[in-house]
């Protein structure tokens, strides 16, 4: 795109070519409008409009505005929507935004997973970007993320996260801030007997509370996280477990946790045990992982007898975008 270059252009400052009006009394011609310049403007505008999936429409003075709204919407990290549903609302308010839940019906037919906005009496549609996050209200704020083919539910409220992970090793704001692949494993009420003076892998986490992973090859099962290529990178892992001790002597006994990668334990975190019935411990460990790596949680204690581990949890999120 260039500035006007037709006959009788004028310098409007700083060497910039501009227009002048015709002045018949003074014998001055107005700046000539040339087809090249007009086509230049037209095609630059339609490049924006058509790239956003809109078609030329005579008489529609809002096409450029609609295209810019779509561009802005797609680039936002958080968009508040009015609903996630398959049928259009009966009486939408102007500028309300919805996600079309498969399978779309009525005016939303064929628009599965699209963002639908009601404006000026008509629906406009745009495809979401992979990794886009939206919020909506449905008896409490919910969070959805588009994984490239569907909208998946993320942990929605602090209360939901804390209810699922009673020891609060993972908080909702951490997951939201990460905007990245994550998982949360929990043992629930299951316990596991841990021998004394042995590095034991915790295998009692049968429940996957929540997860969002970019690579189908990534799995969260059997108390461990296996990394797919698309989820490789820098991660922060967090673990928690509690030992049911019964009676032990104060001091001189240790209870430690470690995040293990491919069977090799990392640095242990822990402290001497006090003479209490149940003693909890947690760990936070960053790792850079590659495809095929397996992450597990290990525990060690030297209390002199086997002890039951309970309330075990392992979670992690990748640092950086999806």
C-alpha positions in Angstrom: 0.0 0.0 0.0 1.3 3.4 -0.9 0.3 7.1 -0.6 -1.5 8.8 -3.4 0.7 9.3 -6.4 -1.7 10.8 -8.9 -1.2 14.1 -10.7 -1.2 17.3 -8.6 -0.5 15.7 -5.3 0.9 17.9 -2.6 3.4 17.6 0.2 1.3 17.4 3.4 4.4 17.5 5.7 7.5 15.4 6.1 7.6 14.6 2.4 4.3 12.7 2.6 2.2 12.8 -0.5 -1.4 14.0 0.0 -4.5 15.4 -1.6 -5.6 18.9 -2.4 -9.0 20.2 -3.4 -9.8 21.7 -6.8 -9.7 25.5 -6.9 -11.3 26.6 -10.1 -10.9 30.3 -9.4 -7.2 29.9 -8.9 -6.9 27.5 -11.8 -5.7 24.7 -9.6 -6.7 21.1 -10.3 -7.6 18.7 -7.5 -5.3 15.7 -6.9 -6.1 12.9 -9.5 -7.6 9.7 -8.1 -5.9 6.9 -9.9 -7.2 3.3 -10.2 -3.9 1.8 -8.8 -4.3 3.8 -5.5 -8.0 3.0 -5.1 -7.4 -0.7 -5.7 -4.6 -0.6 -3.3 -6.9 0.6 -0.5 -9.7 -1.8 -1.4 -7.5 -4.9 -1.4 -5.7 -4.0 1.8 -9.0 -3.7 3.5 -10.4 -6.9 2.1 -7.3 -8.8 3.0 -8.2 -8.1 6.7 -11.9 -8.9 6.1 -11.5 -12.1 4.1 -8.8 -13.5 6.3 -11.3 -13.4 9.1 -13.7 -15.5 7.1 -16.1 -12.7 6.1 -17.4 -12.3 2.5 -17.9 -8.9 0.7 -21.5 -7.6 1.2 -22.8 -4.5 -0.5 -24.4 -2.1 2.0 -22.8 -3.7 5.1 -20.8 -0.8 6.6 -19.6 -2.9 9.5 -17.5 -5.6 7.8 -14.2 -4.1 8.8 -15.4 -3.7 12.3 -16.5 -7.3 12.5 -13.2 -8.5 11.2 -11.3 -6.4 13.7 -13.5 -7.8 16.5 -12.7 -11.3 15.4 -8.9 -10.6 15.3 -9.1 -9.0 18.8 -11.2 -11.8 20.2 -8.9 -14.5 18.9 -5.8 -12.9 20.5 -7.3 -12.4 23.9 -6.1 -14.8 26.7 -9.4 -14.6 28.5 -12.8 -13.9 26.9 -16.0 -13.9 29.0 -18.8 -15.6 27.2 -22.5 -15.8 27.9 -23.0 -19.5 27.4 -21.7 -22.8 26.1 -24.6 -24.4 24.4 -25.8 -26.0 21.1 -28.9 -23.9 20.4 -29.0 -20.1 19.9 -30.7 -18.2 22.8 -34.3 -17.0 22.1 -33.7 -13.3 22.7 -29.9 -12.5 22.8 -28.8 -9.1 23.8 -26.6 -7.1 21.4 -22.9 -8.1 21.5 -23.5 -11.3 23.6 -21.0 -14.0 22.8 -21.5 -17.8 23.0 -19.5 -21.0 22.3 -21.4 -23.4 20.0 -21.4 -26.7 21.8 -21.6 -29.7 19.4 -24.0 -30.3 17.8 -25.1 -26.8 16.8 -28.7 -26.4 15.8 -30.8 -23.7 14.1 -28.7 -20.7 13.1 -25.7 -22.4 14.7 -25.9 -25.6 12.5 -22.5 -26.5 11.1 -20.7 -24.1 13.5 -19.5 -26.6 16.1 -17.0 -25.0 18.5 -17.2 -21.6 16.8 -17.5 -18.4 18.8 -20.9 -16.8 18.0 -21.6 -13.2 18.5 -25.0 -11.5 18.2 -24.6 -8.0 16.8 -27.0 -5.8 14.8 -29.6 -8.5 14.6 -27.4 -11.2 13.0 -25.0 -13.9 14.2 -21.3 -13.6 13.2 -18.9 -16.6 13.7 -15.2 -17.0 14.2 -13.0 -20.0 14.8 -11.0 -20.0 18.1 -7.3 -20.3 18.2 -5.7 -23.4 19.7 -5.0 -22.7 23.4 -7.6 -19.9 23.7 -9.2 -19.7 27.1 -12.8 -18.4 27.8 -14.8 -17.9 31.0 -18.5 -18.3 31.5 -21.0 -18.4 34.3 -23.0 -21.6 35.0 -23.7 -21.7 38.7 -20.1 -20.6 39.2 -17.4 -19.4 36.9 -16.2 -22.1 34.5 -13.1 -22.1 32.3 -12.8 -23.7 28.9 -9.8 -24.1 26.7 -9.8 -24.9 23.0 -7.3 -27.8 22.3 -7.5 -27.5 18.5 -10.5 -29.8 18.0 -12.8 -29.3 21.0 -13.3 -27.2 24.2 -12.1 -28.9 27.3 -13.0 -27.9 30.9 -10.3 -26.6 33.1 -10.5 -26.3 36.9 -13.0 -23.5 37.3 -12.9 -22.1 40.9 -10.6 -22.1 43.8 -13.2 -24.0 45.8 -13.3 -26.8 43.2 -9.5 -27.2 43.2 -9.3 -27.1 47.0 -12.2 -29.6 47.3 -10.4 -32.0 45.0 -6.9 -31.5 46.6 -7.5 -31.0 50.3 -3.8 -30.3 51.0 -3.9 -27.4 48.5 -0.7 -28.3 46.7 -2.3 -26.9 43.5 -4.3 -23.8 43.4 -6.7 -22.5 40.7 -4.7 -19.3 40.0 -1.6 -21.3 39.3 -3.4 -23.4 36.7 -4.9 -20.3 35.1 -1.7 -18.4 35.1 0.1 -21.3 33.5 -2.3 -21.5 30.5 -0.3 -24.6 29.7 -0.5 -28.4 29.8 -1.1 -29.7 33.4 -2.3 -32.7 35.4 -3.5 -33.5 38.9 -3.3 -37.1 40.3 -4.8 -38.1 43.6 -5.0 -41.2 45.8 -8.3 -40.1 47.3 -8.9 -42.3 50.3 -6.5 -45.1 49.1 -3.4 -45.8 51.3 -0.1 -47.5 50.6 2.2 -49.3 52.9 5.8 -47.8 52.8 8.7 -49.9 54.3 11.2 -48.2 56.5 14.6 -47.3 55.0 13.5 -47.8 51.5 13.0 -45.3 48.5 9.5 -46.3 47.5 7.5 -45.2 44.5 4.0 -44.1 45.4 1.5 -46.0 43.3 -1.8 -45.4 45.1 -2.9 -42.4 42.9 -5.6 -44.1 40.8 -7.7 -40.9 40.3 -6.9 -38.2 37.7 -8.7 -35.2 39.1 -8.1 -33.0 36.0 -5.7 -32.7 33.1 -5.0 -30.8 29.9 -2.3 -32.2 27.7 -1.3 -31.0 24.2 0.0 -34.4 23.0 -2.3 -37.5 22.8 0.9 -39.5 23.5 1.1 -37.9 26.9 -0.6 -40.0 29.6 -1.6 -39.6 33.2 -2.3 -43.1 34.5 -1.1 -45.6 37.1 0.2 -42.8 39.4 2.6 -41.5 36.8 2.9 -38.9 34.0 4.4 -40.0 30.7 5.5 -37.1 28.5 4.6 -36.8 24.8 6.8 -34.8 22.4 4.4 -31.8 22.3 4.4 -31.5 26.1 8.1 -31.6 26.4 9.8 -28.6 28.1 10.2 -27.0 31.5 7.7 -28.2 34.1 7.1 -27.6 37.8 6.0 -30.8 39.7 4.4 -30.8 43.1 3.8 -33.8 45.4 2.2 -34.4 48.8 1.7 -37.4 51.1 1.0 -38.0 54.7 2.4 -40.9 56.9 0.2 -42.5 59.5 2.9 -42.9 62.2 1.3 -44.2 65.4 3.9 -43.9 68.0 7.5 -42.8 67.1 10.3 -41.2 69.0 10.8 -37.5 68.4 14.0 -36.6 66.4 16.4 -38.9 64.6 13.8 -40.1 62.1 13.3 -38.7 58.6 10.4 -38.5 56.2 11.3 -37.2 52.7 9.7 -36.9 49.3 11.3 -36.7 45.8 10.0 -36.3 42.2 11.5 -39.2 40.3 12.2 -39.1 36.5 12.6 -42.3 34.7 13.1 -44.2 38.0 15.9 -41.8 39.2 14.9 -39.7 42.2 15.7 -36.0 42.3 16.6 -34.1 45.4 14.6 -35.2 48.5 12.7 -32.6 50.5 11.8 -33.3 54.1 12.5 -32.8 57.8 12.8 -34.8 61.0 9.5 -36.2 62.2 7.8 -35.0 65.4 5.9 -37.4 67.6 2.5 -36.8 66.0 0.0 -39.3 64.7 -0.1 -38.2 61.1 2.7 -36.2 59.5 2.4 -34.6 56.1 5.1 -33.6 53.7 5.3 -31.8 50.3 7.7 -31.1 47.5 8.0 -28.7 44.6 10.5 -29.7 41.9 11.2 -28.2 38.5 12.4 -30.5 35.7 13.0 -30.1 32.0 11.4 -33.2 30.4 11.6 -34.8 27.0 9.4 -37.2 25.0 9.2 -40.5 26.8 10.1 -39.3 30.2 8.1 -40.8 33.1 7.5 -38.7 36.2 6.5 -40.4 39.6 6.5 -39.5 43.3 8.9 -41.3 45.7 9.0 -41.3 49.5 11.6 -42.3 52.1 11.3 -42.7 55.9 13.3 -44.4 58.6 10.8 -44.7 61.3 11.7 -48.4 61.9 8.4 -50.0 60.7 6.2 -49.9 57.6 3.8 -46.9 57.6 0.7 -46.1 55.5 0.9 -43.2 53.1 -2.4 -41.4 52.6 -3.8 -38.3 50.8 -1.1 -38.7 48.2 -1.1 -36.3 45.3 1.1 -35.5 42.3 0.6 -32.5 40.0 2.5 -30.6 37.4 2.2 -27.8 34.9 4.4 -26.7 32.1 6.0 -23.3 32.2 5.0 -21.3 29.1 2.1 -21.5 26.6 0.4 -24.5 25.2 
